[in-house]
Amino acid sequence: MVRIHDADAQPAPKVSGDALAFLVGLRELAQEIAWARNLDEERLEDPACRRQSMQLAADCAARALALLRTHADAAASTAIDTDELDWEFAPERGTHVEPAHVPDTAAIAFVAGFALRARLTALQAAVPDDRWQVLAGADGIAREIERTLTAIERALGLSSSDDPRSRAVLEAVRIRNAYVVFGDAIAVGRPPREAEILARLRLAGTAIVKLVGDPIYPALRVGDRRIIRTFHDRILTWLRAGAGDTIGGIRLWRDLANMVELIMGVNKRPELASHDVRLLRECIAAIEADANDGGSPRAMDLLGRDAELDRALRQQVRGRPLRDAMARALAAMVREDTHPDQPGVEESIVASPARREPSAEG
């Protein structure tokens, strides 16, 4: 029995038996391949573990392709004009499918097959002795299966792109939170003095160990995991050399601070941007209805989206000041085009006669 909605949610839409079986099959594969995706990099030093990971990922990809083909063929009587599909094929990023623009799940299955085959080809081309290539190959297949599963669920009306309960949204929020905690631990906003560089880099090394030990760590992009591990190695090398190179230590810390800014690119994920827009609007509406309102119990999920808003949330600001910080963050997302919604409302909020305090833009 597949549980789709909470008891207090809207009635679940009717799903055909074939579509449900397809959905269950994808879910089982997503769970099975999680082992290969979640492997610790150190375990992948073992050649046998690398071979096992590659074999499992390739097997899951082959079975997923068979599922996709079967589901698409089941609707062969319905013509699918792929020129009408709104999809973007980019092997390095996978296929992004917007279910609202495809006729049915069969079309999604048809399109997703291209991306999954590209992922399988990348895995087969991976150098077996390179743990990062092996991990990236398995992770790419796992993400493609998850992406397809999410698209199918949305097409069936079982979830939406900004549903705060969806796997993709929950994962993205947790990853950003982990990065915020990491940035706080190394105090990226406070460059170290020469006299404290040793203590600060030791602290950074400890923060990396904690991040690697966080349950959300396996869900990080492989590129992020690799650069985080690389910095840990650089810190250890500096410490083992006697920690006497102060200038080199300060340069290393600056590189580390830049790395934190780089990994905060998680904010660009479409599902996280949509989530933030929805939550910001919800909070602004709550504050406008009650000046003493704190916005939403979930407002802290926005940490990491905007520096000014972060300060307001940390200081437990309420009412109009918090509302204004949220409105500015929302308007910034509109200007940067970091979410799919139509602009207009947020710009009018920021420019409304009710508030004329100077913004960060002057």
C-alpha positions in Angstrom: 0.0 0.0 0.0 1.5 3.4 -1.0 0.8 6.2 1.4 0.5 9.4 -0.6 -1.1 12.1 1.6 -1.5 12.9 5.3 -4.9 12.3 6.8 -5.7 16.0 6.8 -4.6 16.6 3.2 -6.9 16.7 0.1 -8.2 13.4 -1.2 -5.6 11.6 -3.2 -6.2 11.7 -7.0 -7.2 8.5 -8.7 -4.2 6.7 -10.2 -4.5 3.8 -12.6 -3.1 0.4 -11.7 -0.5 0.6 -14.4 0.7 4.0 -13.4 0.8 3.0 -9.7 2.9 -0.1 -10.5 5.3 2.1 -12.6 5.5 4.5 -9.7 6.2 1.7 -7.1 8.8 0.2 -9.4 10.7 3.5 -9.6 10.5 4.0 -5.9 12.0 0.6 -5.2 14.9 1.3 -7.6 15.5 4.7 -5.9 15.8 3.0 -2.6 18.0 0.2 -3.9 20.5 2.5 -5.6 20.7 4.7 -2.5 23.4 2.3 -1.2 25.8 3.2 -4.0 25.0 6.9 -3.8 25.5 7.0 0.0 28.8 5.3 0.1 31.5 7.0 2.1 34.4 8.1 -0.1 36.8 6.3 2.1 35.0 3.0 1.5 35.4 3.5 -2.2 39.2 3.2 -1.7 38.5 -0.5 -1.8 38.5 -1.8 -5.4 35.9 -4.4 -4.6 33.6 -1.8 -3.2 34.0 0.3 -6.3 33.2 -2.6 -8.6 30.1 -3.5 -6.5 28.9 0.1 -6.6 29.3 0.4 -10.4 27.5 -2.9 -10.9 24.6 -2.0 -8.7 24.2 1.4 -10.4 24.4 -0.1 -13.9 21.9 -2.8 -12.9 19.4 -0.2 -11.5 19.8 2.0 -14.6 19.1 -0.9 -16.9 16.0 -1.9 -14.9 14.8 1.7 -14.7 15.2 2.0 -18.5 13.1 -1.2 -18.9 10.4 0.3 -16.7 10.4 3.5 -18.7 10.3 1.7 -22.0 7.4 -0.6 -20.9 5.4 2.4 -19.5 6.0 4.4 -22.7 5.1 1.5 -24.9 1.9 0.9 -23.0 0.6 4.1 -24.4 1.9 3.5 -27.9 -1.6 4.0 -29.3 -1.5 7.6 -28.1 0.8 9.6 -30.4 3.5 11.5 -28.5 4.9 14.4 -30.5 8.3 15.0 -28.8 8.6 18.4 -30.5 5.8 19.6 -28.3 7.5 18.6 -25.1 9.1 21.3 -23.0 12.3 19.6 -22.0 16.0 20.4 -22.0 18.6 17.7 -22.6 21.9 18.3 -20.9 23.9 15.1 -20.1 25.9 16.9 -17.5 22.9 18.0 -15.6 20.3 15.4 -16.6 16.9 16.1 -18.1 14.7 18.6 -16.4 11.0 17.8 -17.0 8.2 20.1 -16.1 5.1 17.9 -15.9 2.7 20.7 -16.5 4.0 20.9 -20.0 3.9 17.2 -21.0 0.7 15.3 -21.9 1.1 12.3 -19.6 3.4 10.1 -17.7 4.2 8.1 -20.8 5.7 11.2 -22.3 7.8 11.8 -19.2 9.0 8.2 -19.4 9.9 8.7 -23.0 11.9 11.8 -22.4 13.5 10.6 -19.1 15.0 7.6 -21.0 17.3 9.8 -22.9 18.8 11.3 -19.7 19.1 8.0 -18.0 20.9 6.4 -20.9 23.3 9.3 -20.9 23.9 8.8 -17.2 24.5 5.1 -17.8 27.0 5.9 -20.5 28.9 8.2 -18.2 29.1 5.5 -15.5 30.4 3.0 -18.1 33.0 5.5 -19.1 34.2 6.1 -15.5 37.7 5.0 -14.6 37.2 2.1 -12.1 40.3 3.2 -10.1 38.9 6.7 -9.6 36.6 6.7 -6.6 35.2 10.1 -7.5 34.2 9.1 -11.0 32.6 5.9 -9.7 30.7 7.9 -7.1 29.7 10.6 -9.6 28.4 7.9 -12.0 26.3 6.1 -9.4 25.1 9.4 -8.0 24.1 10.7 -11.4 21.9 7.6 -12.0 20.4 7.8 -8.6 19.5 11.5 -9.1 18.0 10.8 -12.6 15.8 8.1 -11.1 14.7 10.4 -8.3 14.1 13.2 -10.8 11.9 11.0 -13.0 10.0 9.7 -9.9 9.3 13.3 -8.8 8.1 14.2 -12.3 5.8 11.2 -12.4 4.4 12.0 -9.0 3.7 15.6 -10.0 2.1 14.6 -13.3 -0.2 12.2 -11.3 -1.1 15.1 -9.0 0.6 13.4 -6.0 2.9 16.3 -5.2 3.8 19.8 -6.5 7.1 21.4 -7.2 7.0 23.5 -4.1 5.3 21.1 -1.7 7.3 21.5 1.5 6.8 17.8 2.2 8.4 16.6 -1.1 11.6 14.7 -1.0 13.5 17.2 -3.2 12.4 20.2 -1.1 13.1 18.6 2.2 16.5 17.5 1.0 17.5 20.9 -0.4 16.4 22.7 2.8 18.4 20.3 4.9 21.5 20.7 2.7 21.3 24.4 2.9 20.9 24.3 6.7 24.0 22.1 6.9 26.0 24.6 4.9 24.7 27.5 7.0 25.8 25.6 10.2 29.2 24.9 8.6 29.6 28.6 7.6 28.7 29.7 11.1 31.2 27.2 12.6 34.1 28.6 10.7 32.9 32.2 11.0 33.1 33.1 7.4 32.2 36.7 8.1 35.1 37.2 10.5 38.5 36.8 8.8 41.1 35.5 11.3 44.0 37.6 12.6 47.5 36.1 12.2 47.7 35.2 15.9 44.5 33.0 15.6 45.0 31.3 12.3 46.0 28.0 13.9 42.9 27.9 16.1 40.6 28.9 13.3 41.9 26.3 10.8 41.7 23.6 13.5 38.1 24.7 14.1 37.5 24.6 10.3 38.9 21.0 10.2 36.5 20.0 13.0 33.6 21.7 11.2 34.3 19.6 8.1 34.4 16.4 10.0 31.0 17.3 11.5 29.6 18.1 8.1 30.8 14.8 6.6 29.2 13.0 9.6 25.9 14.8 9.1 23.1 12.3 7.9 22.4 14.7 5.0 26.0 14.5 3.7 25.4 11.7 1.1 22.8 13.8 -0.5 25.3 16.6 -1.3 26.4 17.0 -4.9 29.5 14.9 -5.6 31.3 18.0 -6.7 30.6 19.6 -3.3 31.6 16.5 -1.4 34.9 16.4 -3.3 35.8 20.0 -2.7 34.9 19.7 1.0 37.2 16.6 1.3 39.9 18.4 -0.6 39.9 21.3 1.9 40.1 18.9 4.8 43.2 17.4 3.2 44.7 20.9 2.7 44.1 21.8 6.3 45.6 18.6 7.6 48.7 19.1 5.3 49.1 22.6 6.7 48.8 21.5 10.3 51.2 18.5 9.8 53.8 20.9 8.3 54.0 22.6 11.6 51.4 25.4 11.1 54.2 27.9 10.8 53.3 29.3 7.4 50.9 32.0 8.7 50.5 33.7 5.3 49.7 30.3 3.7 47.3 29.6 6.5 45.4 32.9 5.9 45.3 32.2 2.2 43.9 28.7 2.9 41.2 30.2 5.2 40.2 32.7 2.5 39.9 29.9 0.0 37.8 28.0 2.5 35.5 31.0 2.9 35.2 31.3 -0.9 34.3 27.6 -1.0 31.4 28.2 1.4 30.1 30.9 -0.9 30.4 28.4 -3.8 28.5 25.6 -2.2 25.7 28.0 -1.2 24.8 27.8 -4.8 22.3 25.2 -3.5 20.0 28.3 -3.4 19.8 28.1 -7.2 18.0 24.7 -7.1 14.5 25.3 -8.7 12.7 23.3 -6.0 14.4 25.3 -3.2 13.8 28.6 -4.9 10.1 27.8 -5.3 9.9 26.7 -1.7 11.4 29.9 -0.5 9.1 32.1 -2.6 6.1 30.3 -1.3 7.3 30.5 2.3 8.3 34.1 2.1 4.8 35.0 0.7 3.2 33.0 3.5 5.3 34.8 6.2 4.6 38.2 4.7 0.9 37.6 4.6 0.9 36.4 8.2 2.8 39.5 9.4 0.5 41.8 7.5 -2.5 40.1 9.2 -0.9 40.4 12.6 1.9 42.9 13.2 3.2 40.8 16.2 3.5 37.6 14.1 6.8 36.0 13.5 5.9 35.0 10.0 5.8 31.2 10.3 7.1 28.4 12.5 9.1 27.3 9.4 10.6 30.8 8.8 14.0 29.5 10.0 14.0 27.2 7.0 14.9 30.4 5.0 18.3 30.7 6.7 20.9 31.0 4.0 18.7 32.6 1.4 19.6 36.2 2.1 22.2 37.9 4.4 19.9 40.6 5.7 17.0 38.2 6.3 19.4 35.8 8.1 20.3 38.6 10.6 16.6 39.4 11.2 15.8 35.7 11.8 18.8 35.2 14.1 17.9 38.3 16.1 14.2 37.0 16.3 13.0 40.3 14.8 9.2 40.4 14.4 6.5 42.5 12.8 7.2 45.2 10.2 11.1 45.0 10.3 10.9 41.2 9.6 8.3 41.7 6.9 10.4 44.3 5.2 13.5 42.0 5.2 11.4 39.2 3.7 9.9 41.5 1.1 13.4 42.6 0.0 14.6 39.0 -0.2 11.6 38.2 -2.3 12.1 41.1 -4.6 15.8 40.1 -5.0 14.7 36.7 -6.1 12.4 38.3 -8.7 15.2 40.5 -10.0 17.7 37.6 -10.2 15.1 35.4 -11.8 15.8 32.6 -9.4 12.3 31.2 -9.3 9.7 30.4 -11.9 6.9 32.6 -10.7 5.9 35.8 -12.5 7.3 39.0 -11.0 5.3 42.0 -10.1 3.7 41.5 -6.6 7.0 41.5 -4.7 8.3 44.6 -6.5 5.2 46.5 -5.5 5.6 45.3 -1.9 9.0 46.8 -1.7 8.1 50.0 -3.4 4.8 50.5 -1.6 4.3 54.0 0.0 3.8 52.2 3.4 7.6 52.0 3.7 10.3 54.2 2.3 13.3 53.1 4.3 16.4 53.0 2.1 17.1 49.5 0.8 20.5 47.9 0.2 20.3 49.3 -3.3 19.8 52.8 -2.2 
